[in-house]
């Protein structure tokens, strides 16, 4: 699967894609090669840059995350969390009709292959604490701060 790495204010980000959609966005691995940019990865990077500058609140990209039916259901619920808002794992579990599955929601959240665009950073602990994020808690806090700063209520 083609992929390309880009430098952002949050470090290097690798964007994976197929011929029709974005399949992954993650922090680049140490020593990972740049890959080959394509129209979809360049489009995703442009939209990420706009997001980082506070100019974009909604992404318009074809997405094709690979996962189980349950994971995809969770990721759809994450995608629906509005910019600048947060939800607890139990909120997501209730949204997908599985109110006791908050731990499984946490695992699906952890396996989200398309960080930022599928905003798993907007999911927090039951008491408002920042918990687990594949990009690191520092990045999670920075993304939430960015969104709070640019939200209009």
Rosetta constraint file for C-alpha pairs under 8 A:
AtomPair CA 1 CA 16 HARMONIC 6.86 0.50
AtomPair CA 1 CA 17 HARMONIC 6.56 0.50
AtomPair CA 1 CA 18 HARMONIC 6.17 0.50
AtomPair CA 2 CA 16 HARMONIC 5.86 0.50
AtomPair CA 2 CA 17 HARMONIC 5.79 0.50
AtomPair CA 2 CA 18 HARMONIC 6.51 0.50
AtomPair CA 2 CA 35 HARMONIC 7.17 0.50
AtomPair CA 2 CA 36 HARMONIC 6.71 0.50
AtomPair CA 3 CA 14 HARMONIC 6.62 0.50
AtomPair CA 3 CA 15 HARMONIC 5.43 0.50
AtomPair CA 3 CA 16 HARMONIC 4.08 0.50
AtomPair CA 3 CA 17 HARMONIC 6.08 0.50
AtomPair CA 3 CA 34 HARMONIC 7.93 0.50
AtomPair CA 3 CA 35 HARMONIC 5.40 0.50
AtomPair CA 3 CA 36 HARMONIC 6.04 0.50
AtomPair CA 3 CA 37 HARMONIC 6.69 0.50
AtomPair CA 3 CA 41 HARMONIC 7.45 0.50
AtomPair CA 4 CA 14 HARMONIC 5.53 0.50
AtomPair CA 4 CA 15 HARMONIC 5.43 0.50
AtomPair CA 4 CA 16 HARMONIC 6.59 0.50
AtomPair CA 4 CA 34 HARMONIC 5.43 0.50
AtomPair CA 4 CA 35 HARMONIC 4.34 0.50
AtomPair CA 4 CA 36 HARMONIC 5.08 0.50
AtomPair CA 4 CA 37 HARMONIC 4.89 0.50
AtomPair CA 4 CA 38 HARMONIC 7.80 0.50
AtomPair CA 4 CA 41 HARMONIC 6.75 0.50
AtomPair CA 5 CA 12 HARMONIC 6.39 0.50
AtomPair CA 5 CA 13 HARMONIC 5.47 0.50
AtomPair CA 5 CA 14 HARMONIC 4.14 0.50
AtomPair CA 5 CA 15 HARMONIC 6.24 0.50
AtomPair CA 5 CA 28 HARMONIC 6.87 0.50
AtomPair CA 5 CA 33 HARMONIC 7.49 0.50
AtomPair CA 5 CA 34 HARMONIC 4.76 0.50
AtomPair CA 5 CA 35 HARMONIC 6.34 0.50
AtomPair CA 5 CA 37 HARMONIC 7.78 0.50
AtomPair CA 6 CA 12 HARMONIC 5.47 0.50
AtomPair CA 6 CA 13 HARMONIC 5.35 0.50
AtomPair CA 6 CA 14 HARMONIC 6.34 0.50
AtomPair CA 6 CA 15 HARMONIC 7.94 0.50
AtomPair CA 6 CA 34 HARMONIC 7.51 0.50
AtomPair CA 6 CA 45 HARMONIC 7.32 0.50
AtomPair CA 7 CA 11 HARMONIC 5.71 0.50
AtomPair CA 7 CA 12 HARMONIC 4.40 0.50
AtomPair CA 7 CA 13 HARMONIC 6.32 0.50
AtomPair CA 8 CA 12 HARMONIC 5.89 0.50
AtomPair CA 8 CA 13 HARMONIC 6.97 0.50
AtomPair CA 8 CA 49 HARMONIC 7.49 0.50
AtomPair CA 9 CA 52 HARMONIC 7.98 0.50
AtomPair CA 10 CA 139 HARMONIC 6.98 0.50
AtomPair CA 11 CA 27 HARMONIC 7.27 0.50
AtomPair CA 11 CA 28 HARMONIC 8.00 0.50
AtomPair CA 12 CA 27 HARMONIC 5.92 0.50
AtomPair CA 12 CA 28 HARMONIC 5.30 0.50
AtomPair CA 13 CA 25 HARMONIC 6.80 0.50
AtomPair CA 13 CA 26 HARMONIC 5.58 0.50
AtomPair CA 13 CA 27 HARMONIC 4.39 0.50
AtomPair CA 13 CA 28 HARMONIC 4.94 0.50
AtomPair CA 14 CA 24 HARMONIC 7.74 0.50
AtomPair CA 14 CA 25 HARMONIC 5.70 0.50
AtomPair CA 14 CA 26 HARMONIC 5.47 0.50
AtomPair CA 14 CA 27 HARMONIC 5.98 0.50
AtomPair CA 14 CA 28 HARMONIC 5.13 0.50
AtomPair CA 15 CA 22 HARMONIC 7.30 0.50
AtomPair CA 15 CA 23 HARMONIC 7.73 0.50
AtomPair CA 15 CA 24 HARMONIC 5.59 0.50
AtomPair CA 15 CA 25 HARMONIC 4.56 0.50
AtomPair CA 15 CA 26 HARMONIC 6.77 0.50
AtomPair CA 15 CA 41 HARMONIC 5.86 0.50
AtomPair CA 15 CA 44 HARMONIC 7.72 0.50
AtomPair CA 15 CA 45 HARMONIC 7.89 0.50
AtomPair CA 16 CA 22 HARMONIC 6.03 0.50
AtomPair CA 16 CA 23 HARMONIC 5.40 0.50
AtomPair CA 16 CA 24 HARMONIC 4.74 0.50
AtomPair CA 16 CA 25 HARMONIC 6.37 0.50
AtomPair CA 16 CA 41 HARMONIC 7.03 0.50
AtomPair CA 17 CA 21 HARMONIC 5.71 0.50
AtomPair CA 17 CA 22 HARMONIC 4.31 0.50
AtomPair CA 17 CA 23 HARMONIC 4.95 0.50
AtomPair CA 17 CA 24 HARMONIC 6.71 0.50
AtomPair CA 17 CA 40 HARMONIC 6.88 0.50
AtomPair CA 17 CA 41 HARMONIC 6.68 0.50
AtomPair CA 18 CA 22 HARMONIC 6.59 0.50
AtomPair CA 18 CA 23 HARMONIC 6.90 0.50
AtomPair CA 20 CA 62 HARMONIC 7.08 0.50
AtomPair CA 21 CA 40 HARMONIC 6.94 0.50
AtomPair CA 21 CA 61 HARMONIC 7.34 0.50
AtomPair CA 21 CA 62 HARMONIC 4.69 0.50
AtomPair CA 21 CA 63 HARMONIC 4.97 0.50
AtomPair CA 21 CA 64 HARMONIC 5.66 0.50
AtomPair CA 22 CA 40 HARMONIC 6.78 0.50
AtomPair CA 22 CA 41 HARMONIC 7.19 0.50
AtomPair CA 22 CA 44 HARMONIC 7.82 0.50
AtomPair CA 22 CA 61 HARMONIC 7.27 0.50
AtomPair CA 22 CA 62 HARMONIC 6.15 0.50
AtomPair CA 22 CA 63 HARMONIC 4.83 0.50
AtomPair CA 22 CA 64 HARMONIC 5.89 0.50
AtomPair CA 22 CA 65 HARMONIC 7.57 0.50
AtomPair CA 22 CA 114 HARMONIC 7.95 0.50
AtomPair CA 23 CA 63 HARMONIC 6.18 0.50
AtomPair CA 23 CA 64 HARMONIC 4.98 0.50
AtomPair CA 23 CA 65 HARMONIC 5.03 0.50
AtomPair CA 23 CA 66 HARMONIC 7.12 0.50
AtomPair CA 23 CA 113 HARMONIC 7.10 0.50
AtomPair CA 23 CA 114 HARMONIC 6.80 0.50
AtomPair CA 24 CA 65 HARMONIC 6.78 0.50
AtomPair CA 24 CA 113 HARMONIC 4.95 0.50
AtomPair CA 24 CA 114 HARMONIC 4.55 0.50
AtomPair CA 24 CA 115 HARMONIC 7.58 0.50
AtomPair CA 25 CA 113 HARMONIC 6.26 0.50
AtomPair CA 25 CA 114 HARMONIC 4.42 0.50
AtomPair CA 25 CA 115 HARMONIC 5.45 0.50
AtomPair CA 25 CA 116 HARMONIC 7.76 0.50
AtomPair CA 26 CA 113 HARMONIC 7.04 0.50
AtomPair CA 26 CA 114 HARMONIC 6.63 0.50
AtomPair CA 26 CA 115 HARMONIC 5.95 0.50
AtomPair CA 26 CA 135 HARMONIC 7.29 0.50
AtomPair CA 27 CA 135 HARMONIC 6.24 0.50
AtomPair CA 28 CA 32 HARMONIC 6.56 0.50
AtomPair CA 37 CA 41 HARMONIC 5.90 0.50
AtomPair CA 37 CA 42 HARMONIC 6.35 0.50
AtomPair CA 38 CA 42 HARMONIC 5.96 0.50
AtomPair CA 39 CA 43 HARMONIC 6.00 0.50
AtomPair CA 40 CA 44 HARMONIC 6.11 0.50
AtomPair CA 41 CA 45 HARMONIC 6.08 0.50
AtomPair CA 42 CA 46 HARMONIC 6.11 0.50
AtomPair CA 43 CA 47 HARMONIC 6.28 0.50
AtomPair CA 43 CA 61 HARMONIC 7.91 0.50
AtomPair CA 44 CA 48 HARMONIC 6.10 0.50
AtomPair CA 44 CA 61 HARMONIC 6.87 0.50
AtomPair CA 45 CA 49 HARMONIC 6.14 0.50
AtomPair CA 46 CA 50 HARMONIC 6.34 0.50
AtomPair CA 47 CA 51 HARMONIC 6.17 0.50
AtomPair CA 47 CA 56 HARMONIC 7.07 0.50
AtomPair CA 47 CA 59 HARMONIC 6.69 0.50
AtomPair CA 48 CA 52 HARMONIC 6.13 0.50
AtomPair CA 49 CA 53 HARMONIC 6.23 0.50
AtomPair CA 50 CA 54 HARMONIC 6.31 0.50
AtomPair CA 50 CA 55 HARMONIC 5.07 0.50
AtomPair CA 50 CA 56 HARMONIC 5.23 0.50
AtomPair CA 51 CA 55 HARMONIC 5.62 0.50
AtomPair CA 51 CA 56 HARMONIC 4.41 0.50
AtomPair CA 51 CA 57 HARMONIC 6.30 0.50
AtomPair CA 52 CA 56 HARMONIC 7.89 0.50
AtomPair CA 52 CA 146 HARMONIC 7.52 0.50
AtomPair CA 54 CA 146 HARMONIC 7.17 0.50
AtomPair CA 54 CA 147 HARMONIC 7.49 0.50
AtomPair CA 54 CA 150 HARMONIC 5.88 0.50
AtomPair CA 57 CA 83 HARMONIC 5.96 0.50
AtomPair CA 58 CA 83 HARMONIC 7.52 0.50
AtomPair CA 59 CA 117 HARMONIC 6.47 0.50
AtomPair CA 65 CA 72 HARMONIC 7.48 0.50
AtomPair CA 65 CA 112 HARMONIC 7.85 0.50
AtomPair CA 65 CA 113 HARMONIC 6.24 0.50
AtomPair CA 65 CA 114 HARMONIC 6.87 0.50
AtomPair CA 66 CA 72 HARMONIC 7.74 0.50
AtomPair CA 66 CA 113 HARMONIC 7.61 0.50
AtomPair CA 67 CA 71 HARMONIC 5.69 0.50
AtomPair CA 67 CA 72 HARMONIC 6.03 0.50
AtomPair CA 68 CA 72 HARMONIC 6.16 0.50
AtomPair CA 69 CA 73 HARMONIC 6.21 0.50
AtomPair CA 70 CA 74 HARMONIC 6.34 0.50
AtomPair CA 70 CA 108 HARMONIC 7.80 0.50
AtomPair CA 71 CA 75 HARMONIC 6.13 0.50
AtomPair CA 71 CA 105 HARMONIC 7.74 0.50
AtomPair CA 71 CA 108 HARMONIC 5.07 0.50
AtomPair CA 71 CA 109 HARMONIC 7.80 0.50
AtomPair CA 71 CA 112 HARMONIC 7.98 0.50
AtomPair CA 72 CA 76 HARMONIC 6.09 0.50
AtomPair CA 73 CA 77 HARMONIC 6.43 0.50
AtomPair CA 73 CA 96 HARMONIC 6.75 0.50
AtomPair CA 74 CA 78 HARMONIC 6.24 0.50
AtomPair CA 74 CA 92 HARMONIC 7.04 0.50
AtomPair CA 74 CA 93 HARMONIC 7.84 0.50
AtomPair CA 74 CA 96 HARMONIC 6.85 0.50
AtomPair CA 74 CA 105 HARMONIC 6.48 0.50
AtomPair CA 74 CA 108 HARMONIC 6.63 0.50
AtomPair CA 74 CA 109 HARMONIC 7.22 0.50
AtomPair CA 75 CA 79 HARMONIC 6.09 0.50
AtomPair CA 75 CA 108 HARMONIC 7.59 0.50
AtomPair CA 75 CA 109 HARMONIC 7.18 0.50
AtomPair CA 75 CA 112 HARMONIC 6.91 0.50
AtomPair CA 75 CA 118 HARMONIC 6.58 0.50
AtomPair CA 76 CA 80 HARMONIC 6.47 0.50
AtomPair CA 76 CA 118 HARMONIC 7.91 0.50
AtomPair CA 77 CA 81 HARMONIC 6.87 0.50
AtomPair CA 77 CA 92 HARMONIC 6.50 0.50
AtomPair CA 77 CA 95 HARMONIC 6.97 0.50
AtomPair CA 77 CA 96 HARMONIC 6.99 0.50
AtomPair CA 78 CA 92 HARMONIC 7.42 0.50
AtomPair CA 78 CA 118 HARMONIC 6.12 0.50
AtomPair CA 78 CA 119 HARMONIC 5.88 0.50
AtomPair CA 78 CA 120 HARMONIC 6.16 0.50
AtomPair CA 78 CA 122 HARMONIC 7.81 0.50
AtomPair CA 78 CA 123 HARMONIC 7.90 0.50
AtomPair CA 79 CA 117 HARMONIC 7.41 0.50
AtomPair CA 79 CA 118 HARMONIC 4.90 0.50
AtomPair CA 79 CA 119 HARMONIC 6.02 0.50
AtomPair CA 81 CA 85 HARMONIC 6.66 0.50
AtomPair CA 81 CA 86 HARMONIC 7.02 0.50
AtomPair CA 81 CA 87 HARMONIC 7.45 0.50
AtomPair CA 81 CA 119 HARMONIC 7.46 0.50
AtomPair CA 81 CA 122 HARMONIC 7.37 0.50
AtomPair CA 82 CA 86 HARMONIC 7.95 0.50
AtomPair CA 83 CA 147 HARMONIC 6.51 0.50
AtomPair CA 83 CA 151 HARMONIC 7.26 0.50
AtomPair CA 84 CA 122 HARMONIC 7.95 0.50
AtomPair CA 84 CA 144 HARMONIC 6.88 0.50
AtomPair CA 84 CA 147 HARMONIC 4.67 0.50
AtomPair CA 84 CA 148 HARMONIC 5.20 0.50
AtomPair CA 84 CA 150 HARMONIC 7.77 0.50
AtomPair CA 84 CA 151 HARMONIC 5.72 0.50
AtomPair CA 85 CA 122 HARMONIC 6.68 0.50
AtomPair CA 85 CA 148 HARMONIC 7.99 0.50
AtomPair CA 86 CA 122 HARMONIC 4.60 0.50
AtomPair CA 86 CA 123 HARMONIC 5.62 0.50
AtomPair CA 86 CA 124 HARMONIC 6.71 0.50
AtomPair CA 87 CA 91 HARMONIC 5.92 0.50
AtomPair CA 87 CA 92 HARMONIC 6.91 0.50
AtomPair CA 87 CA 122 HARMONIC 6.34 0.50
AtomPair CA 87 CA 123 HARMONIC 4.96 0.50
AtomPair CA 87 CA 124 HARMONIC 6.12 0.50
AtomPair CA 88 CA 92 HARMONIC 6.65 0.50
AtomPair CA 88 CA 123 HARMONIC 5.39 0.50
AtomPair CA 88 CA 124 HARMONIC 4.95 0.50
AtomPair CA 88 CA 125 HARMONIC 5.41 0.50
AtomPair CA 88 CA 126 HARMONIC 5.34 0.50
AtomPair CA 88 CA 128 HARMONIC 7.60 0.50
AtomPair CA 89 CA 93 HARMONIC 6.25 0.50
AtomPair CA 89 CA 102 HARMONIC 5.26 0.50
AtomPair CA 89 CA 103 HARMONIC 7.53 0.50
AtomPair CA 89 CA 105 HARMONIC 6.26 0.50
AtomPair CA 89 CA 106 HARMONIC 6.29 0.50
AtomPair CA 89 CA 123 HARMONIC 6.35 0.50
AtomPair CA 89 CA 124 HARMONIC 6.77 0.50
AtomPair CA 89 CA 125 HARMONIC 6.63 0.50
AtomPair CA 89 CA 126 HARMONIC 7.02 0.50
AtomPair CA 90 CA 94 HARMONIC 6.16 0.50
AtomPair CA 90 CA 99 HARMONIC 6.52 0.50
AtomPair CA 90 CA 100 HARMONIC 7.54 0.50
AtomPair CA 90 CA 101 HARMONIC 7.61 0.50
AtomPair CA 90 CA 102 HARMONIC 4.92 0.50
AtomPair CA 90 CA 105 HARMONIC 7.99 0.50
AtomPair CA 90 CA 126 HARMONIC 7.28 0.50
AtomPair CA 91 CA 95 HARMONIC 6.13 0.50
AtomPair CA 91 CA 99 HARMONIC 7.86 0.50
AtomPair CA 92 CA 96 HARMONIC 6.33 0.50
AtomPair CA 92 CA 102 HARMONIC 7.40 0.50
AtomPair CA 92 CA 105 HARMONIC 7.07 0.50
AtomPair CA 93 CA 97 HARMONIC 6.39 0.50
AtomPair CA 93 CA 98 HARMONIC 5.01 0.50
AtomPair CA 93 CA 99 HARMONIC 4.74 0.50
AtomPair CA 93 CA 100 HARMONIC 6.78 0.50
AtomPair CA 93 CA 101 HARMONIC 5.64 0.50
AtomPair CA 93 CA 102 HARMONIC 5.23 0.50
AtomPair CA 93 CA 105 HARMONIC 6.22 0.50
AtomPair CA 94 CA 98 HARMONIC 5.49 0.50
AtomPair CA 94 CA 99 HARMONIC 4.25 0.50
AtomPair CA 94 CA 100 HARMONIC 7.83 0.50
AtomPair CA 95 CA 99 HARMONIC 7.78 0.50
AtomPair CA 98 CA 102 HARMONIC 7.86 0.50
AtomPair CA 101 CA 105 HARMONIC 6.10 0.50
AtomPair CA 102 CA 106 HARMONIC 6.20 0.50
AtomPair CA 103 CA 107 HARMONIC 6.42 0.50
AtomPair CA 104 CA 108 HARMONIC 6.20 0.50
AtomPair CA 105 CA 109 HARMONIC 5.95 0.50
AtomPair CA 106 CA 110 HARMONIC 6.13 0.50
AtomPair CA 107 CA 111 HARMONIC 6.35 0.50
AtomPair CA 108 CA 112 HARMONIC 6.32 0.50
AtomPair CA 109 CA 120 HARMONIC 5.93 0.50
AtomPair CA 110 CA 120 HARMONIC 7.86 0.50
AtomPair CA 110 CA 132 HARMONIC 7.56 0.50
AtomPair CA 110 CA 133 HARMONIC 6.81 0.50
AtomPair CA 110 CA 134 HARMONIC 6.53 0.50
AtomPair CA 112 CA 118 HARMONIC 7.44 0.50
AtomPair CA 112 CA 120 HARMONIC 7.11 0.50
AtomPair CA 114 CA 118 HARMONIC 5.66 0.50
AtomPair CA 115 CA 119 HARMONIC 6.15 0.50
AtomPair CA 115 CA 120 HARMONIC 6.56 0.50
AtomPair CA 115 CA 121 HARMONIC 7.77 0.50
AtomPair CA 116 CA 120 HARMONIC 6.86 0.50
AtomPair CA 116 CA 121 HARMONIC 6.91 0.50
AtomPair CA 119 CA 123 HARMONIC 7.88 0.50
AtomPair CA 120 CA 133 HARMONIC 7.63 0.50
AtomPair CA 121 CA 133 HARMONIC 6.56 0.50
AtomPair CA 121 CA 140 HARMONIC 5.37 0.50
AtomPair CA 121 CA 143 HARMONIC 7.26 0.50
AtomPair CA 121 CA 144 HARMONIC 7.24 0.50
AtomPair CA 122 CA 144 HARMONIC 6.99 0.50
AtomPair CA 124 CA 128 HARMONIC 5.84 0.50
AtomPair CA 124 CA 129 HARMONIC 5.91 0.50
AtomPair CA 124 CA 130 HARMONIC 5.26 0.50
AtomPair CA 124 CA 131 HARMONIC 5.96 0.50
AtomPair CA 125 CA 129 HARMONIC 5.00 0.50
AtomPair CA 125 CA 130 HARMONIC 6.14 0.50
AtomPair CA 125 CA 131 HARMONIC 5.99 0.50
AtomPair CA 130 CA 137 HARMONIC 7.15 0.50
AtomPair CA 130 CA 140 HARMONIC 7.82 0.50
AtomPair CA 130 CA 141 HARMONIC 7.51 0.50
AtomPair CA 131 CA 137 HARMONIC 7.20 0.50
AtomPair CA 132 CA 136 HARMONIC 7.23 0.50
AtomPair CA 132 CA 137 HARMONIC 6.50 0.50
AtomPair CA 133 CA 137 HARMONIC 5.75 0.50
AtomPair CA 133 CA 140 HARMONIC 6.44 0.50
AtomPair CA 135 CA 139 HARMONIC 5.92 0.50
AtomPair CA 135 CA 140 HARMONIC 6.97 0.50
AtomPair CA 136 CA 140 HARMONIC 6.39 0.50
AtomPair CA 137 CA 141 HARMONIC 6.05 0.50
AtomPair CA 138 CA 142 HARMONIC 6.19 0.50
AtomPair CA 139 CA 143 HARMONIC 6.08 0.50
AtomPair CA 140 CA 144 HARMONIC 6.22 0.50
AtomPair CA 141 CA 145 HARMONIC 6.04 0.50
AtomPair CA 142 CA 146 HARMONIC 6.04 0.50
AtomPair CA 143 CA 147 HARMONIC 6.24 0.50
AtomPair CA 144 CA 148 HARMONIC 6.13 0.50
AtomPair CA 145 CA 149 HARMONIC 6.06 0.50
AtomPair CA 146 CA 150 HARMONIC 6.29 0.50
AtomPair CA 147 CA 151 HARMONIC 5.85 0.50
